[in-house]
Amino acid sequence: MVEDGGRRLGEAELGAGLGRRATLVQFSSAFCQPCRATRRTLADVAAMVDGVAHVEIDAEERLALVRELGIARTPTVLVLDATGRIVRRAAGQPRRADVIAALGQAV
């Protein structure tokens, strides 16, 4: 996962509320096989870390946001802090350990 420019996202952009401590945002597409595994990984991490939410966004339905954020492939995962600031970004299927480490920067 790499650092990001610090842009903030909120409920209006995500279509869901932010986690109390952090939010894992996943951009997916319908036929993306790695997106399914990423969904399980992020849901598991969110369930084990108090105050962390997982939000999945269909990239095809939210093209304007995808373009605005420079999302080039799915899955892409953004880690937001409690205020919605993007602190980390990764393209491709992340490893659980990398997600947990990235959350350490957000909380």
Rosetta blueprint (number, residue, H / E / L):
1 M L
2 V E
3 E E
4 D L
5 G L
6 G L
7 R L
8 R E
9 L L
10 G L
11 E H
12 A H
13 E H
14 L H
15 G L
16 A L
17 G L
18 L L
19 G L
20 R L
21 R L
22 A E
23 T E
24 L E
25 V E
26 Q E
27 F E
28 S E
29 S L
30 A L
31 F L
32 C L
33 Q H
34 P H
35 C H
36 R H
37 A H
38 T H
39 R H
40 R H
41 T H
42 L H
43 A H
44 D H
45 V H
46 A H
47 A H
48 M H
49 V L
50 D L
51 G L
52 V E
53 A E
54 H E
55 V E
56 E E
57 I E
58 D E
59 A L
60 E L
61 E L
62 R L
63 L H
64 A H
65 L H
66 V H
67 R H
68 E H
69 L H
70 G L
71 I L
72 A L
73 R L
74 T L
75 P L
76 T E
77 V E
78 L E
79 V E
80 L E
81 D E
82 A L
83 T L
84 G L
85 R E
86 I E
87 V E
88 R E
89 R E
90 A E
91 A E
92 G L
93 Q L
94 P L
95 R L
96 R H
97 A H
98 D H
99 V H
100 I H
101 A H
102 A H
103 L H
104 G H
105 Q H
106 A H
107 V L
